[in-house]
Amino acid sequence: MPTRQGSFHLCRLAGVDLYLHWSWFVVAMLEISSRRGSYGSLAFNVLEYLALFVIVLLHEMGHALACRSVGGRANEVVLWPLGGVAYVAPPMRPGATLWSIAAGPLVNVLLVFVLLGLGAVSATMGWTESAPDVPAFLRALWYINLGLLIFNLLPIYPLDGGQIVRALLWFVIGRARSLMAASIIGFAGVAGMFLVAWWAQSIWYGILALFILANCWRGLQHARTLARAARLPRRDGFMCPSCRTAPPIGTWWTCSQCGKPFDTFETQAVCPHCGAQLEVTRCLDCGEIHPLSEWRIPPPPVA
């Protein structure tokens, strides 16, 4: 996934830090110059690419705000030439994950009708004859937004469609198996994307296919890790405050001081090798970190 490396901070919007990758400007110049002649004025070519930026931003903000609405964490959005990524961490529940993912495409669905309405207004105002660049611009945005919506809904992990499939399967076959199934479906989709890239002789499709292939492979490996973790024996008396899952028994945690593995719950978060005290413990199931005191399950009240 794209990271903040090579990106600069644009602003903070609704509590979400927005970053833009430097290569966005290079691709913007290439795209604007390639569509020269689409409008009577070059300014509309620039405006079209800026509008694409806004559409992608609104899509990613839909993910972020939906994730927060179900109690998840969403603090960053990174925009880069192939689109954008909202770093969302919804609660480890299929319903919360489904809503966090589906909210992005729903923004594009709303924009379909907004742009249709603006196009109708431009026709009513007679801009087709007096200012033909305006309806052409709105028509181009409508097709761009619709194209992004259809592409994002392809059932290819990690696109939104693939993640929606994963969330729906999660209800039926569980977290690990749903991720494994979505990743395998994604591999089939990637094969189709490579064929499209070869047929269209498009380097951008090829780059995008490679990006999706890498994420499908990462998703498959993560699914295998989750499946192995689900079979581990669990420790009584402790539970993750975020996902409500008991921690596994074993030396699965690593000391930040000496780098040696140990069981943080057996030693009360004290490394048995160097004596370092760990301030927080990471959940191996959901990735959240909490002080060990928050993991303890209080004993039942005495009648």
C-alpha positions as CSV (number, residue, x, y, z in Angstrom):
1,M,0.0,0.0,0.0
2,P,1.2,3.6,-0.6
3,T,2.7,5.2,2.5
4,R,3.6,8.7,3.5
5,Q,7.1,8.2,2.1
6,G,7.5,10.7,-0.7
7,S,4.3,12.5,0.3
8,F,3.8,15.9,1.9
9,H,1.1,17.0,4.3
10,L,-1.6,19.1,2.6
11,C,-4.0,19.8,5.4
12,R,-6.1,18.3,8.2
13,L,-9.7,17.7,7.1
14,A,-12.4,16.6,9.6
15,G,-9.6,15.3,11.8
16,V,-8.0,13.3,9.0
17,D,-4.5,14.2,7.8
18,L,-4.3,14.5,4.0
19,Y,-1.0,13.7,2.2
20,L,-0.2,14.0,-1.5
21,H,2.6,12.0,-3.2
22,W,5.0,14.1,-5.3
23,S,4.5,12.0,-8.4
24,W,0.9,13.2,-8.6
25,F,2.2,16.4,-10.2
26,V,4.2,14.5,-12.8
27,V,1.2,12.4,-13.8
28,A,-1.1,15.5,-13.7
29,M,1.1,17.2,-16.3
30,L,1.2,14.1,-18.5
31,E,-2.6,13.6,-18.3
32,I,-3.4,17.3,-18.9
33,S,-1.1,17.4,-21.9
34,S,-2.5,14.2,-23.3
35,R,-6.1,15.6,-23.2
36,R,-5.1,18.9,-24.9
37,G,-7.8,19.8,-27.4
38,S,-10.7,18.2,-25.4
39,Y,-11.9,21.7,-24.5
40,G,-11.7,25.1,-26.0
41,S,-9.5,26.3,-23.1
42,L,-6.6,24.5,-21.5
43,A,-7.9,25.7,-18.1
44,F,-10.7,23.1,-18.3
45,N,-8.1,20.4,-18.7
46,V,-6.5,21.6,-15.5
47,L,-9.9,21.9,-13.8
48,E,-10.8,18.4,-14.9
49,Y,-7.7,16.8,-13.2
50,L,-8.3,18.9,-10.1
51,A,-11.9,17.7,-10.0
52,L,-10.6,14.1,-10.3
53,F,-8.5,14.9,-7.2
54,V,-11.6,16.1,-5.4
55,I,-13.7,13.0,-6.4
56,V,-10.9,10.6,-5.1
57,L,-10.6,12.7,-1.9
58,L,-14.4,12.5,-1.3
59,H,-14.3,8.8,-1.8
60,E,-11.5,8.3,0.7
61,M,-13.1,10.6,3.2
62,G,-16.3,8.5,2.9
63,H,-14.2,5.5,4.1
64,A,-12.6,7.4,6.9
65,L,-15.7,9.0,8.3
66,A,-17.7,5.7,8.1
67,C,-14.9,3.9,9.9
68,R,-15.0,6.5,12.7
69,S,-18.8,6.2,12.9
70,V,-18.5,2.6,14.0
71,G,-15.8,3.3,16.6
72,G,-12.7,2.6,14.3
73,R,-9.6,4.6,13.7
74,A,-9.0,6.6,10.6
75,N,-6.4,9.4,10.7
76,E,-4.7,9.5,7.4
77,V,-5.5,9.6,3.7
78,V,-2.7,9.4,1.1
79,L,-3.4,10.5,-2.5
80,W,-1.1,9.2,-5.3
81,P,-1.3,8.8,-9.1
82,L,-3.3,5.5,-9.0
83,G,-5.9,6.8,-6.7
84,G,-6.0,7.2,-2.9
85,V,-5.9,5.1,0.2
86,A,-7.7,5.8,3.5
87,Y,-5.9,4.1,6.4
88,V,-8.9,2.8,8.3
89,A,-8.9,0.4,11.2
90,P,-12.6,-0.5,11.9
91,P,-13.5,-2.8,14.8
92,M,-12.9,-6.4,14.1
93,R,-16.5,-7.1,13.1
94,P,-17.8,-7.9,9.7
95,G,-20.6,-5.3,9.9
96,A,-18.2,-2.5,10.9
97,T,-15.7,-3.5,8.1
98,L,-18.5,-3.7,5.5
99,W,-19.8,-0.2,6.3
100,S,-16.3,1.3,6.4
101,I,-15.6,-0.1,2.9
102,A,-19.0,0.4,1.3
103,A,-19.1,4.1,2.2
104,G,-16.5,5.0,-0.3
105,P,-18.4,3.7,-3.4
106,L,-21.6,5.2,-1.9
107,V,-20.0,8.6,-2.2
108,N,-19.5,8.0,-5.9
109,V,-23.1,6.8,-6.3
110,L,-24.2,10.1,-4.8
111,L,-21.9,12.0,-7.1
112,V,-23.5,10.3,-10.1
113,F,-26.8,12.0,-9.4
114,V,-25.2,15.3,-8.4
115,L,-23.3,15.5,-11.7
116,L,-26.5,14.5,-13.6
117,G,-28.3,17.4,-11.9
118,L,-25.6,19.9,-12.7
119,G,-25.7,18.7,-16.3
120,A,-29.4,19.3,-16.4
121,V,-28.9,22.8,-15.0
122,S,-26.3,23.6,-17.7
123,A,-28.7,22.4,-20.4
124,T,-31.5,24.5,-19.0
125,M,-29.2,27.6,-18.8
126,G,-28.3,27.2,-22.5
127,W,-24.6,26.7,-21.8
128,T,-24.4,24.1,-24.6
129,E,-24.3,26.9,-27.1
130,S,-23.0,29.8,-25.0
131,A,-20.3,28.0,-23.0
132,P,-19.9,24.5,-24.5
133,D,-16.8,23.8,-22.3
134,V,-19.0,23.7,-19.2
135,P,-21.4,20.9,-20.2
136,A,-18.5,19.0,-21.7
137,F,-16.6,19.3,-18.4
138,L,-19.6,18.1,-16.4
139,R,-20.1,15.2,-18.9
140,A,-16.4,14.2,-18.6
141,L,-16.6,14.3,-14.8
142,W,-19.8,12.1,-14.9
143,Y,-18.0,9.4,-16.9
144,I,-14.8,9.7,-14.8
145,N,-16.8,9.2,-11.6
146,L,-18.9,6.4,-13.0
147,G,-15.7,4.7,-14.3
148,L,-14.1,4.9,-10.8
149,L,-17.2,3.5,-9.2
150,I,-17.4,0.5,-11.6
151,F,-13.7,-0.2,-11.3
152,N,-13.7,0.1,-7.5
153,L,-16.6,-2.4,-7.3
154,L,-14.8,-5.1,-9.2
155,P,-14.6,-8.1,-6.9
156,I,-10.8,-8.0,-6.8
157,Y,-9.0,-7.7,-3.5
158,P,-7.9,-5.1,-2.3
159,L,-10.3,-3.0,-4.4
160,D,-13.5,-2.0,-2.6
161,G,-15.5,-4.6,-4.4
162,G,-13.0,-7.3,-3.2
163,Q,-13.1,-6.1,0.4
164,I,-16.9,-5.9,0.3
165,V,-16.9,-9.6,-0.8
166,R,-14.5,-10.4,2.0
167,A,-16.7,-8.6,4.6
168,L,-19.9,-10.5,3.3
169,L,-18.1,-13.8,3.5
170,W,-16.8,-13.0,7.0
171,F,-20.4,-13.3,8.2
172,V,-20.5,-16.9,6.9
173,I,-17.0,-18.4,7.1
174,G,-15.1,-16.3,9.5
175,R,-12.3,-13.7,9.3
176,A,-9.4,-15.8,8.1
177,R,-11.2,-17.9,5.5
178,S,-13.0,-14.9,4.1
179,L,-9.7,-13.1,3.6
180,M,-8.2,-16.1,1.9
181,A,-11.2,-16.5,-0.4
182,A,-11.1,-12.8,-1.4
183,S,-7.4,-13.0,-2.1
184,I,-7.8,-16.1,-4.3
185,I,-10.6,-14.4,-6.2
186,G,-8.3,-11.4,-6.5
187,F,-5.6,-13.5,-8.2
188,A,-8.1,-14.4,-10.9
189,G,-9.0,-10.8,-11.3
190,V,-5.3,-9.8,-11.6
191,A,-4.8,-12.3,-14.4
192,G,-7.7,-10.6,-16.3
193,M,-6.1,-7.2,-15.6
194,F,-2.8,-8.3,-17.1
195,L,-4.7,-9.5,-20.2
196,V,-6.4,-6.1,-20.5
197,A,-3.1,-4.3,-20.1
198,W,-1.5,-6.4,-22.8
199,W,-4.5,-6.0,-25.1
200,A,-4.7,-2.2,-24.6
201,Q,-0.9,-1.9,-24.5
202,S,-1.3,0.2,-21.4
203,I,1.6,0.6,-18.9
204,W,-0.8,2.1,-16.3
205,Y,-3.0,-1.0,-16.3
206,G,0.1,-3.1,-16.0
207,I,1.4,-1.1,-13.0
208,L,-2.1,-1.2,-11.4
209,A,-2.2,-5.0,-11.9
210,L,1.2,-5.4,-10.2
211,F,0.0,-3.3,-7.3
212,I,-3.1,-5.4,-6.9
213,L,-1.1,-8.6,-7.3
214,A,1.2,-7.6,-4.4
215,N,-1.7,-6.8,-2.2
216,C,-3.5,-10.1,-3.0
217,W,-0.3,-12.0,-2.1
218,R,-0.1,-10.0,1.2
219,G,-3.7,-10.7,1.9
220,L,-3.2,-14.4,1.4
221,Q,-0.2,-14.5,3.7
222,H,-2.2,-12.5,6.3
223,A,-5.1,-15.0,6.0
224,R,-2.7,-17.9,6.6
225,T,-1.4,-16.1,9.7
226,L,-4.9,-15.5,11.0
227,A,-5.8,-19.2,10.4
228,R,-2.7,-20.4,12.3
229,A,-3.5,-17.9,15.2
230,A,-7.1,-19.1,15.4
231,R,-5.8,-22.6,16.2
232,L,-3.5,-21.5,19.0
233,P,-4.5,-22.3,22.6
234,R,-5.8,-19.1,24.4
235,R,-5.0,-17.7,27.8
236,D,-7.7,-17.4,30.4
237,G,-8.2,-14.2,32.4
238,F,-7.2,-11.8,29.6
239,M,-9.0,-10.3,26.7
240,C,-8.2,-7.6,24.1
241,P,-10.1,-4.4,24.9
242,S,-10.6,-3.7,21.2
243,C,-11.6,-7.1,19.6
244,R,-12.6,-8.9,22.8
245,T,-10.3,-11.9,21.9
246,A,-8.3,-13.8,24.4
247,P,-4.5,-13.7,23.7
248,P,-2.7,-16.9,22.6
249,I,-0.4,-18.8,24.9
250,G,3.2,-18.7,23.8
251,T,6.3,-16.5,23.2
252,W,4.6,-14.4,20.5
253,W,5.8,-11.0,21.7
254,T,9.2,-9.5,21.2
255,C,11.1,-7.3,23.7
256,S,11.7,-3.8,22.3
257,Q,15.0,-3.7,24.2
258,C,16.8,-7.0,23.6
259,G,14.7,-8.3,20.7
260,K,14.1,-11.7,22.3
261,P,10.6,-13.4,22.3
262,F,8.6,-14.0,25.4
263,D,5.1,-14.4,26.7
264,T,4.1,-11.0,28.0
265,F,1.0,-12.3,29.8
266,E,3.0,-15.0,31.7
267,T,5.6,-12.5,32.9
268,Q,3.3,-9.5,33.5
269,A,4.8,-7.6,30.6
270,V,8.4,-7.9,32.0
271,C,11.0,-9.3,29.6
272,P,12.5,-12.3,31.4
273,H,15.8,-11.9,29.5
274,C,16.7,-8.2,30.2
275,G,14.1,-7.1,32.7
276,A,12.6,-4.4,30.5
277,Q,9.0,-3.4,31.3
278,L,6.7,-3.2,28.3
279,E,4.3,-0.3,28.6
280,V,1.8,-1.7,26.1
281,T,0.9,-5.0,24.6
282,R,-0.1,-5.5,21.0
283,C,-3.1,-7.8,20.1
284,L,-2.0,-10.4,17.6
285,D,-5.6,-10.6,16.2
286,C,-6.5,-7.0,15.6
287,G,-3.2,-5.2,15.9
288,E,-4.3,-2.7,18.6
289,I,-2.1,-1.9,21.5
290,H,-3.2,-1.5,25.2
291,P,-1.5,-1.5,28.6
292,L,-1.6,-5.0,30.1
293,S,-3.8,-3.7,32.9
294,E,-6.6,-3.1,30.4
295,W,-6.4,-6.7,29.2
296,R,-7.3,-8.3,32.5
297,I,-10.8,-9.6,32.9
298,P,-12.1,-8.7,36.4
299,P,-13.2,-11.6,38.5
300,P,-17.0,-12.2,38.8
301,P,-18.6,-10.5,41.8
302,V,-19.0,-12.7,44.8
303,A,-22.7,-13.4,45.6
